[in-house]
């Protein structure tokens, strides 16, 4: 399945056009597990320059996840997965957001705990290691990150549990832990590009996700956790190629339909909406490096071909959307074999 997914990515003229919306989908779903309400459509629209009716804090939290993930993938070229890189990821993630006062990039120096709102340490569902034990636990985590004697997916599952059990930061632990899964798969070359994500599966099965993690802490129930994790990998390894293939097919059909009818700029714009289905005339002009009126004509070509439709009600700063692509990206995660 990983090979199929990598192959789908290679079919695009610009593979980044495919990776970009999937990175943002992962950011939205990982942040949603922690209570952030921003949707993928809102994030993509905001990035395209549209005005979005959503808390700037929510959008910034999701945007920071994108920044942290893209930073991590780039950083792996010069720095292996390590405590240093984990701190750097956390600093990116918590920059100027709620909880950003909780020592971004610094491991905690006080006790924390996990449980319902208002619970105390005595009534918490789970209490991570004390600050005095943290250094030893983090040392064991770093040693584990550098181990290569386990199957990579089993290793990723174990490292994710290990990180979440340590809970080394005051905030943002869940998101950093899920970032580690993706970065492990990239570092170990299971996926040459970050296209396989588990947050969609974890978010759709949130209660089981937490209960399987807790089962390892309380009962040493590794087998149910590993079975759950590997099932998630299998489901997402089926789900992602399906989405990628359908996006590729759409883009190919649109290029065929517009050939001979639209301008060269209209053809280029098809690849741009493959990266982000939302587009403004100003944004198109900037990406195409053309005049505003030239960009407007290119968008008009896509409108006539029913590739994009207007998604805003304002006369100024109009926003257009390739809704067929957005629909594919926003479909719920597939939880059973297809």
N, C-alpha and C positions, 0 to 999 in steps of 0.2 A: 504493500500500500504506500509506503514512503517513497518507493521508486516511482510509482504512478503519479503521486503528488508532485514530486520534483519534475517529472516529465511534463506535466500540465503547465508548470511554471515556465519551463523552457520554451513552450510554444508561443509565448507572447513576444512581440518585437522588443518590448521593454519589460523584463520580468518585474521590475520595481512597480510597474503599473498594477500588477496583480498582488504583490506583497503588501503594498500600502494600505488598501482597505481591510485586509485581513489583520494587519497589526492593530488597526483601530477597532475592529470588531473584538479582538482579544482584550484591548484596553477597556472597552465599555463593559464587557461581561465580567472581567476580573474585578473592576471597580464596583459593579452592581452587587457582587457578593458581599461587599463591605457597606452597602447601603446607598451608594451614589446612584442618582436617578437619571442622569443624562442618557439619552438614547444614541444609537449609532447615527441615525439620521440627523440628530441635532449636532453631534460632533462634526460630521462631515459638512453639514451646511455652514456651521460656524467657521470651519477651516476654509471654506470657499468664499467667505466674506459676507455671508448672510447674517441678519439680525435674528437671534434665536431667543425664544421665551423660556430660558432656563437659567438657573443660578450660575453666575460666573464661577463660583467656587466648585460646583459640580463639573463644569466644563474644564476647569483648570486641573482638577484631580485626574480626570480621564486623560487630558492632554499630557500631564506629567508622566503618566504610565507609558504613553507612546514615546515620549522623550527618553525615559529610562530604558525601555526595551531597545530602541534604535541605538542608544548610546552603548548598551551592553554588548550588542552584536558587533558594533565597530570596535569596542574596547578589547574584545576577545582576540583581535589580531595582534595585540601587544601585551596582553595580560591574561593569564589563565583565571578560571573561576577560583576565587579566593575570598578571604574575609575583607581584604582591601576593596575588591570589586563590589562585594555586597554592600559595603558602606557607601561607596560611590553611587550605586543604584538607589539606595535609600535616600541619599541627599537629593538626587534628581526627582525622585518620587514625591518627596515632602516639601519641595520648594514652593513657598507662598501659598500653602493650602491649609485647611482646617487640620489641626494636629501638627502643623509645621513648626509650632513652638516646642514640639517634643523631640528636641535634639536631632535634627536631620543629619544623617550620616554618622551618628554616634550610638554605640551600644548603650543600653540602659544601665543606670547605676542604682535603680530602685526596683523593688518587687512589683510585678504586674500579675494580673490574673484574668481569666476568661470566664464569662458567665452572663446571665441576664442583666439588663440595666439595673443599677442600684445594688447589685450583690456585693458582699464583702469577701475578703480573702477566705474567710471561714465557710462561706456558702457558695463559693465559686465552683463552676463546673470543672475547671482545670487550673492548677497553679504551676506555672513554669519554674525552672530552676531559679534559685536565689541569686542575687548579684554576686555573692561570694563564690558561687559555683559556675558562674557564667563563663569565665575565661577558660576553664577546663572543658566545658561543653563545646565552646566555639572552636577550641583547638582540635577536638575530636571531629567536629564538622569539617574543618579545613582539611584535615587528614583524609576524611572520607571523600571530599571533592577531588582529591588527587589520586584516588584509588581507581584502578582500571581492571580489576579482576572479577567484576560482576557483569552480567548482561546489562546493557546501557539502560533499558527501560525499567528493569528491576532496580538498578542503581538510582535512577531518577526518582522513583517512587520512595525509596528509602531516604534519600537526601531531602526530599520535600517534607516527609514526616519529621525527620530530624530537625530541620530548620523550624518548622511550626511548633514542635515540642519545646524547643529552646526559647522561642519567641523573644529574640534578642533586642528588639526595639520597643519603644513605648507605643508606637503606632505604625501602621503600614506593613505589619509582618505577613499578613495573608497575601498581599500583592507582591511583595518581594519574593516570597516563597514560590509563587506561581511563575514569576519571572525566571527563577532559577531552573524550572523545568524546561522552558523554551531554550534558555542559554546552554543547558547541558546537552540538549539534542543538537544544537548548532555546533558546540565545541567538539562533540564526539562525532560530528559529521554524519549523524543519522539523517539530518535534514540540512542541505547546503544553504537554504534560506529559511527564515522563520515563517513557515506556513502551517505547522501543526500545533494547535493550541488546545489545552484542556479546560480552560475557564468556562467555555460553553457547556461542557459536560458537568463540571462541578456546580455551576450556577443552576442548571436544570435539575440536579439531584442534590441540592444543597444540604439537606438534613442527613442524607446518607454519607456525604462527604465528611461532615463534621463527626458523625458517629463512628465512621471507620477510623478516622484519625484518633479519636478518643479511645477506641477499642484497643489500639496498639499501646497507648499510654497506660491504660488501666489493667489490661489483661494480656498484653503481649500478643495480641491477635494480628500477627503480621499477614497471615494467609488471606483473611477477608479483605484487608486493606490492599494488598498487592493484586488480588483478583479484581477488586473494584477499579483500581488505577489502570490496570492493563485493559479492562473492558472499556474504560474511557478512551484510551489510546486507540483501540480497535474501532470504536464508533466514530471518533473524530478523523481517523485515517480513511474512513469511508466517506464521511460527510464532506470533508474539505475538497477531495478530488471532484465530487459531484458539483459543488459550487463553482470550482475553478473551470471545469469543463463547460458548464452552462454559460459562464461569463465569456469564455473564449468563443463559444459558438455565437453568442449575441454580437460580440465585436466583429467577428468575421462576417456575419450576415449584414450588419450595418455598413461595413466597408464595401461589401458587394453592392448593396442597395444605393449607396451614395456615389459609387464610381461613375464618372461621366455626367453626374447630375449636380454634384457640389464642387466646391473649389478644393485646392490642395489644403487650405486651412481647415476646411470642414472635415477632411480625412484625418488630419492631425488632431482635431478636436475629439474625435472618437476615442483615440488612445487616452486623451486627458480625462474624459468622463469614465474611462475604465479605471483610472486611479481614484477618482472621486466623482460620483454621479451628479453632484451639485456643481453648478458653474454659473458665474455672473459674466456679463459682457466685459466688465473691467478686468476680471480675473482671466478671461480668455485672451484679452488683448495683451496682458502681461506675459502669459504662458507662451503665446504664439509670437510675441514680439512684433505686433502689428498695431495699426491705428484702431481706435475704438469702433469706428464705422465698419472697418474690415472684419473685426471680430463679431460685430453684430450680424453681418451678412453670413458668416460661418455658422453662427447659432441659428439663424433663420433657416439655413439649409437643413440643419438637424431637426428643427421643428417641423418643417414640411415633410421630412421623412419619418416623422413620429418617433424619433429617437429620444428627444427631450420634450418636456412640456413645462410650462411656466409654473413655478411652485410658490410664487409670492403674489401678493395682492397690490403691491405698491407699483406706481408708475416709474419711480426712480429706483436705481439699484436693483433691478429685477433679477430674480434667481430662477434658474432652470434646473430641471432634474431628469436624469435618465432613470425613470422609476423601475424599469425592468431589472436593472442592476441592483438598485437599492433593495428591491424585494428579495432577490437571491441572497444578499448579504444579511438581511434581517430575519430570514426564516429561522424558526426555533431549531435548536440542536436535535439531531437524530439520535435517539437513545436505544434503538433496537436495530439489529442488522437489516440492511436494505434488501 
